Amino acid sequence: MSCKACGSPNQSTFSAEMNIHLPGLEGLAKPTVWIFPELMVCLDCGFAQCLIPETELLKLARGTAA
């Protein structure tokens, strides 16, 4: 598969840890959403992509993290 940004085939997968904050000033008072995805990174341009698991995606969509 090639990079969606630059078309390079030079990509690698890494384990990642992400802490997602809900938007706006009110998001600062809400718990964050932790995810641990596999991150696909283009080693030429730095473009990265991942899939967020469904349970965490629902938390982001509802604006609630617990």
MMTF fields as JSON, N, C-alpha, C and O atoms, coordinates in Angstrom:
{
  "mmtfVersion": "1.0.0",
  "mmtfProducer": "UNKNOWN",
  "numBonds": 263,
  "numAtoms": 264,
  "numGroups": 66,
  "numChains": 1,
  "numModels": 1,
  "chainsPerModel": [1],
  "groupsPerChain": [66],
  "chainIdList": ["A"],
  "bondAtomList": [4, 2, 8, 6, 12, 10, 16, 14, 20, 18, 24, 22, 28, 26, 32, 30, 36, 34, 40, 38, 44, 42, 48, 46, 52, 50, 56, 54, 60, 58, 64, 62, 68, 66, 72, 70, 76, 74, 80, 78, 84, 82, 88, 86, 92, 90, 96, 94, 100, 98, 104, 102, 108, 106, 112, 110, 116, 114, 120, 118, 124, 122, 128, 126, 132, 130, 136, 134, 140, 138, 144, 142, 148, 146, 152, 150, 156, 154, 160, 158, 164, 162, 168, 166, 172, 170, 176, 174, 180, 178, 184, 182, 188, 186, 192, 190, 196, 194, 200, 198, 204, 202, 208, 206, 212, 210, 216, 214, 220, 218, 224, 222, 228, 226, 232, 230, 236, 234, 240, 238, 244, 242, 248, 246, 252, 250, 256, 254, 260, 258],
  "bondOrderList": [1, 1, 1, 1, 1, 1, 1, 1, 1, 1, 1, 1, 1, 1, 1, 1, 1, 1, 1, 1, 1, 1, 1, 1, 1, 1, 1, 1, 1, 1, 1, 1, 1, 1, 1, 1, 1, 1, 1, 1, 1, 1, 1, 1, 1, 1, 1, 1, 1, 1, 1, 1, 1, 1, 1, 1, 1, 1, 1, 1, 1, 1, 1, 1, 1],
  "groupList": [{"groupName": "MET", "atomNameList": ["N", "CA", "C", "O"], "elementList": ["N", "C", "C", "O"], "formalChargeList": [0, 0, 0, 0], "bondAtomList": [1, 0, 2, 1, 3, 2], "bondOrderList": [1, 1, 2], "singleLetterCode": "M", "chemCompType": "L-PEPTIDE LINKING"}, {"groupName": "SER", "atomNameList": ["N", "CA", "C", "O"], "elementList": ["N", "C", "C", "O"], "formalChargeList": [0, 0, 0, 0], "bondAtomList": [1, 0, 2, 1, 3, 2], "bondOrderList": [1, 1, 2], "singleLetterCode": "S", "chemCompType": "L-PEPTIDE LINKING"}, {"groupName": "CYS", "atomNameList": ["N", "CA", "C", "O"], "elementList": ["N", "C", "C", "O"], "formalChargeList": [0, 0, 0, 0], "bondAtomList": [1, 0, 2, 1, 3, 2], "bondOrderList": [1, 1, 2], "singleLetterCode": "C", "chemCompType": "L-PEPTIDE LINKING"}, {"groupName": "LYS", "atomNameList": ["N", "CA", "C", "O"], "elementList": ["N", "C", "C", "O"], "formalChargeList": [0, 0, 0, 0], "bondAtomList": [1, 0, 2, 1, 3, 2], "bondOrderList": [1, 1, 2], "singleLetterCode": "K", "chemCompType": "L-PEPTIDE LINKING"}, {"groupName": "ALA", "atomNameList": ["N", "CA", "C", "O"], "elementList": ["N", "C", "C", "O"], "formalChargeList": [0, 0, 0, 0], "bondAtomList": [1, 0, 2, 1, 3, 2], "bondOrderList": [1, 1, 2], "singleLetterCode": "A", "chemCompType": "L-PEPTIDE LINKING"}, {"groupName": "GLY", "atomNameList": ["N", "CA", "C", "O"], "elementList": ["N", "C", "C", "O"], "formalChargeList": [0, 0, 0, 0], "bondAtomList": [1, 0, 2, 1, 3, 2], "bondOrderList": [1, 1, 2], "singleLetterCode": "G", "chemCompType": "PEPTIDE LINKING"}, {"groupName": "PRO", "atomNameList": ["N", "CA", "C", "O"], "elementList": ["N", "C", "C", "O"], "formalChargeList": [0, 0, 0, 0], "bondAtomList": [1, 0, 2, 1, 3, 2], "bondOrderList": [1, 1, 2], "singleLetterCode": "P", "chemCompType": "L-PEPTIDE LINKING"}, {"groupName": "ASN", "atomNameList": ["N", "CA", "C", "O"], "elementList": ["N", "C", "C", "O"], "formalChargeList": [0, 0, 0, 0], "bondAtomList": [1, 0, 2, 1, 3, 2], "bondOrderList": [1, 1, 2], "singleLetterCode": "N", "chemCompType": "L-PEPTIDE LINKING"}, {"groupName": "GLN", "atomNameList": ["N", "CA", "C", "O"], "elementList": ["N", "C", "C", "O"], "formalChargeList": [0, 0, 0, 0], "bondAtomList": [1, 0, 2, 1, 3, 2], "bondOrderList": [1, 1, 2], "singleLetterCode": "Q", "chemCompType": "L-PEPTIDE LINKING"}, {"groupName": "THR", "atomNameList": ["N", "CA", "C", "O"], "elementList": ["N", "C", "C", "O"], "formalChargeList": [0, 0, 0, 0], "bondAtomList": [1, 0, 2, 1, 3, 2], "bondOrderList": [1, 1, 2], "singleLetterCode": "T", "chemCompType": "L-PEPTIDE LINKING"}, {"groupName": "PHE", "atomNameList": ["N", "CA", "C", "O"], "elementList": ["N", "C", "C", "O"], "formalChargeList": [0, 0, 0, 0], "bondAtomList": [1, 0, 2, 1, 3, 2], "bondOrderList": [1, 1, 2], "singleLetterCode": "F", "chemCompType": "L-PEPTIDE LINKING"}, {"groupName": "GLU", "atomNameList": ["N", "CA", "C", "O"], "elementList": ["N", "C", "C", "O"], "formalChargeList": [0, 0, 0, 0], "bondAtomList": [1, 0, 2, 1, 3, 2], "bondOrderList": [1, 1, 2], "singleLetterCode": "E", "chemCompType": "L-PEPTIDE LINKING"}, {"groupName": "ILE", "atomNameList": ["N", "CA", "C", "O"], "elementList": ["N", "C", "C", "O"], "formalChargeList": [0, 0, 0, 0], "bondAtomList": [1, 0, 2, 1, 3, 2], "bondOrderList": [1, 1, 2], "singleLetterCode": "I", "chemCompType": "L-PEPTIDE LINKING"}, {"groupName": "HIS", "atomNameList": ["N", "CA", "C", "O"], "elementList": ["N", "C", "C", "O"], "formalChargeList": [0, 0, 0, 0], "bondAtomList": [1, 0, 2, 1, 3, 2], "bondOrderList": [1, 1, 2], "singleLetterCode": "H", "chemCompType": "L-PEPTIDE LINKING"}, {"groupName": "LEU", "atomNameList": ["N", "CA", "C", "O"], "elementList": ["N", "C", "C", "O"], "formalChargeList": [0, 0, 0, 0], "bondAtomList": [1, 0, 2, 1, 3, 2], "bondOrderList": [1, 1, 2], "singleLetterCode": "L", "chemCompType": "L-PEPTIDE LINKING"}, {"groupName": "VAL", "atomNameList": ["N", "CA", "C", "O"], "elementList": ["N", "C", "C", "O"], "formalChargeList": [0, 0, 0, 0], "bondAtomList": [1, 0, 2, 1, 3, 2], "bondOrderList": [1, 1, 2], "singleLetterCode": "V", "chemCompType": "L-PEPTIDE LINKING"}, {"groupName": "TRP", "atomNameList": ["N", "CA", "C", "O"], "elementList": ["N", "C", "C", "O"], "formalChargeList": [0, 0, 0, 0], "bondAtomList": [1, 0, 2, 1, 3, 2], "bondOrderList": [1, 1, 2], "singleLetterCode": "W", "chemCompType": "L-PEPTIDE LINKING"}, {"groupName": "ASP", "atomNameList": ["N", "CA", "C", "O"], "elementList": ["N", "C", "C", "O"], "formalChargeList": [0, 0, 0, 0], "bondAtomList": [1, 0, 2, 1, 3, 2], "bondOrderList": [1, 1, 2], "singleLetterCode": "D", "chemCompType": "L-PEPTIDE LINKING"}, {"groupName": "ARG", "atomNameList": ["N", "CA", "C", "O"], "elementList": ["N", "C", "C", "O"], "formalChargeList": [0, 0, 0, 0], "bondAtomList": [1, 0, 2, 1, 3, 2], "bondOrderList": [1, 1, 2], "singleLetterCode": "R", "chemCompType": "L-PEPTIDE LINKING"}],
  "groupTypeList": [0, 1, 2, 3, 4, 2, 5, 1, 6, 7, 8, 1, 9, 10, 1, 4, 11, 0, 7, 12, 13, 14, 6, 5, 14, 11, 5, 14, 4, 3, 6, 9, 15, 16, 12, 10, 6, 11, 14, 0, 15, 2, 14, 17, 2, 5, 10, 4, 8, 2, 14, 12, 6, 11, 9, 11, 14, 14, 3, 14, 4, 18, 5, 9, 4, 4],
  "groupIdList": [1, 2, 3, 4, 5, 6, 7, 8, 9, 10, 11, 12, 13, 14, 15, 16, 17, 18, 19, 20, 21, 22, 23, 24, 25, 26, 27, 28, 29, 30, 31, 32, 33, 34, 35, 36, 37, 38, 39, 40, 41, 42, 43, 44, 45, 46, 47, 48, 49, 50, 51, 52, 53, 54, 55, 56, 57, 58, 59, 60, 61, 62, 63, 64, 65, 66],
  "secStructList": [7, 7, 7, 6, 6, 6, 7, 7, 1, 7, 3, 3, 3, 3, 3, 7, 7, 3, 3, 3, 7, 7, 1, 6, 4, 4, 4, 4, 4, 1, 7, 7, 3, 3, 3, 7, 7, 3, 3, 3, 3, 3, 6, 6, 6, 7, 7, 3, 3, 7, 7, 7, 7, 2, 2, 2, 2, 2, 2, 2, 2, 2, 6, 7, 7, 7],
  "xCoordList": [0.852, 0.0, 0.896, 1.943, 0.481, 1.277, 0.666, -0.517, 1.49, 1.089, -0.006, 0.092, -1.029, -2.126, -1.704, -2.348, -0.647, -0.205, 0.803, 0.679, 1.813, 2.882, 3.041, 3.791, 2.339, 2.404, 3.575, 3.727, 4.395, 5.574, 5.163, 4.209, 5.876, 5.636, 6.429, 6.303, 7.239, 8.125, 7.36, 7.465, 6.585, 5.783, 6.097, 6.569, 5.829, 6.032, 4.943, 4.371, 4.667, 3.648, 4.32, 5.306, 3.76, 4.283, 3.141, 1.999, 3.451, 2.48, 2.437, 3.464, 1.249, 1.121, 0.248, -0.529, 0.405, -0.409, -0.872, -0.051, -2.196, -2.731, -3.71, -4.498, -3.64, -4.539, -5.296, -4.726, -6.583, -7.365, -8.209, -8.971, -8.056, -8.83, -10.066, -9.999, -11.192, -12.419, -12.268, -11.565, -12.926, -12.696, -13.277, -14.137, -12.773, -13.271, -12.761, -12.156, -13.02, -12.612, -13.316, -12.737, -14.579, -15.309, -14.686, -14.846, -13.984, -13.308, -12.172, -11.783, -11.637, -10.552, -11.016, -10.217, -12.308, -12.854, -13.347, -13.757, -13.313, -13.796, -12.614, -11.514, -12.858, -11.787, -11.367, -12.161, -10.132, -9.621, -9.926, -10.296, -9.761, -9.965, -8.599, -7.884, -8.243, -6.98, -7.212, -8.17, -6.34, -6.374, -4.95, -3.974, -4.855, -3.565, -3.561, -3.56, -3.558, -3.688, -2.354, -1.281, -2.459, -1.319, -1.289, -2.311, -0.149, -0.008, 0.822, 1.962, 0.243, 0.962, 1.599, 0.898, 2.932, 3.672, 4.451, 5.157, 4.316, 5.127, 6.505, 6.63, 7.525, 8.875, 9.528, 10.683, 8.79, 9.295, 8.708, 9.445, 7.382, 6.769, 6.222, 5.908, 6.103, 5.632, 4.131, 3.64, 3.383, 1.934, 1.663, 2.297, 0.712, 0.383, -1.12, -1.897, -1.513, -2.937, -3.138, -2.251, -4.345, -4.683, -6.195, -6.938, -6.633, -8.047, -8.313, -7.567, -9.382, -9.771, -10.786, -11.782, -10.55, -11.487, -12.899, -13.068, -13.897, -15.294, -15.715, -16.438, -15.281, -15.704, -15.193, -15.921, -13.946, -13.389, -13.984, -14.173, -14.275, -14.902, -16.273, -16.647, -17.023, -18.326, -18.184, -19.002, -17.151, -16.906, -16.632, -17.13, -15.839, -15.535, -16.791, -17.021, -17.596, -18.804, -19.825, -20.518, -19.9, -20.843, -20.292, -21.041, -18.996, -18.391, -18.22, -18.092, -18.22, -18.049, -16.918, -16.862, -16.051, -14.977, -15.011, -15.124, -14.913, -14.946, -13.809, -13.661],
  "yCoordList": [-1.177, 0.0, 1.239, 1.258, 2.254, 3.479, 4.579, 4.538, 5.55, 6.665, 7.489, 7.799, 7.834, 8.649, 10.091, 10.786, 10.555, 11.943, 12.121, 13.041, 11.228, 11.434, 10.291, 10.412, 9.18, 8.047, 7.102, 6.132, 7.354, 6.524, 5.151, 5.046, 4.11, 2.792, 2.573, 1.523, 3.551, 3.439, 3.761, 4.861, 2.767, 2.938, 1.832, 0.758, 2.109, 1.111, 1.262, 2.339, 0.173, 0.161, 0.18, -0.517, 0.996, 1.131, 1.009, 1.346, 0.527, 0.557, 1.982, 2.658, 2.44, 3.823, 3.899, 2.994, 4.989, 5.319, 6.75, 7.661, 6.958, 8.309, 8.678, 7.852, 9.917, 10.483, 11.601, 12.657, 11.374, 12.328, 13.188, 12.679, 14.498, 15.456, 15.861, 16.05, 15.994, 16.457, 17.942, 18.658, 18.414, 19.78, 20.871, 20.622, 22.072, 23.252, 23.36, 22.432, 24.514, 24.727, 23.775, 23.352, 23.432, 22.506, 21.111, 20.341, 20.78, 19.491, 19.338, 18.221, 20.468, 20.412, 19.849, 19.308, 19.98, 19.501, 18.06, 17.482, 17.469, 16.1, 15.141, 15.522, 13.892, 12.896, 12.717, 12.931, 12.33, 12.094, 10.661, 9.818, 10.406, 9.063, 8.498, 9.07, 7.377, 6.704, 5.653, 4.884, 5.612, 4.538, 4.02, 4.73, 2.787, 2.135, 1.48, 0.254, 2.306, 1.764, 1.349, 1.666, 0.629, 0.431, 1.666, 2.032, 2.302, 3.541, 3.279, 2.824, 3.572, 3.432, 4.778, 5.781, 4.804, 6.051, 5.979, 5.004, 7.024, 7.142, 7.633, 8.68, 6.87, 7.226, 8.25, 8.623, 8.71, 9.758, 11.123, 12.105, 11.202, 12.519, 12.7, 13.821, 11.596, 11.701, 11.566, 11.627, 11.384, 11.203, 9.953, 8.92, 10.041, 8.905, 8.695, 9.641, 7.438, 7.122, 5.931, 5.095, 5.873, 4.756, 4.595, 5.482, 3.457, 3.205, 3.294, 2.742, 3.993, 4.104, 3.004, 2.893, 2.184, 1.108, 1.651, 2.783, 0.833, 1.261, 1.797, 2.791, 1.166, 1.63, 3.04, 3.868, 3.311, 4.647, 5.648, 6.816, 5.203, 6.068, 6.532, 7.685, 5.645, 6.02, 7.067, 7.981, 6.933, 7.93, 9.286, 10.299, 9.319, 10.6, 11.185, 12.393, 10.336, 10.806, 11.369, 12.346, 10.747, 11.209, 12.392, 13.101, 12.6, 13.676, 13.318, 14.189, 12.01, 11.55, 10.54, 9.612, 10.717, 9.76, 9.347, 10.183, 8.075, 7.59, 6.635, 6.115],
  "zCoordList": [0.0, 0.0, 0.0, 0.647, -0.721, -0.78, 0.094, 0.433, 0.447, 1.296, 0.61, -0.577, 1.357, 0.819, 0.567, -0.22, 1.21, 1.057, -0.076, -0.884, -0.133, -1.113, -2.109, -3.078, -1.877, -2.785, -2.555, -3.296, -1.565, -1.286, -0.749, 0.021, -1.151, -0.567, 0.732, 1.362, 1.13, 2.285, 3.579, 4.121, 4.061, 5.262, 6.253, 5.879, 7.515, 8.547, 9.608, 9.779, 10.314, 11.357, 12.726, 12.964, 13.623, 14.976, 15.973, 15.662, 17.176, 18.269, 18.791, 18.853, 19.166, 19.624, 20.875, 21.178, 21.572, 22.737, 22.539, 22.44, 22.48, 22.25, 23.352, 23.813, 23.756, 24.745, 24.032, 23.756, 23.734, 22.95, 23.883, 24.705, 23.739, 24.529, 23.744, 22.53, 24.43, 23.783, 23.466, 24.179, 22.395, 21.928, 22.836, 23.681, 22.623, 23.321, 24.749, 25.287, 25.346, 26.735, 27.687, 28.687, 27.376, 28.244, 28.211, 29.159, 27.139, 27.039, 28.033, 28.373, 28.504, 29.479, 30.82, 31.584, 31.098, 32.363, 32.269, 33.276, 31.062, 30.87, 30.792, 30.391, 31.179, 31.062, 29.597, 28.681, 29.399, 28.045, 27.619, 28.435, 26.314, 25.767, 25.399, 24.577, 26.01, 25.71, 24.641, 24.721, 23.638, 22.649, 22.443, 22.685, 21.999, 21.781, 20.398, 20.289, 19.339, 17.985, 17.374, 17.888, 16.258, 15.382, 14.487, 13.906, 14.371, 13.627, 12.373, 12.465, 11.183, 9.919, 9.599, 9.465, 9.477, 9.277, 7.969, 7.71, 7.145, 5.946, 6.384, 7.02, 6.038, 6.46, 5.536, 5.741, 4.512, 3.631, 3.972, 4.054, 4.175, 4.414, 5.83, 6.232, 6.597, 7.977, 8.15, 9.278, 7.062, 7.182, 8.004, 7.791, 8.953, 9.81, 9.821, 9.694, 9.976, 10.065, 10.991, 11.16, 11.595, 12.47, 12.497, 12.076, 12.996, 13.216, 14.708, 15.515, 15.068, 16.473, 16.749, 16.035, 17.778, 18.116, 18.367, 18.821, 18.066, 18.122, 19.482, 19.549, 20.565, 21.897, 22.181, 22.728, 21.81, 22.024, 21.032, 21.371, 19.825, 18.832, 19.309, 19.094, 19.954, 20.511, 21.605, 21.706, 22.42, 23.474, 22.866, 23.355, 21.796, 21.132, 20.483, 20.549, 19.861, 19.184, 20.197, 19.913, 21.356, 22.4, 23.188, 23.86, 23.104, 23.869, 25.328, 26.189, 25.595, 26.975, 27.032, 26.225, 27.951, 28.161, 29.616, 30.513, 29.836, 31.22, 31.459, 32.565]
}
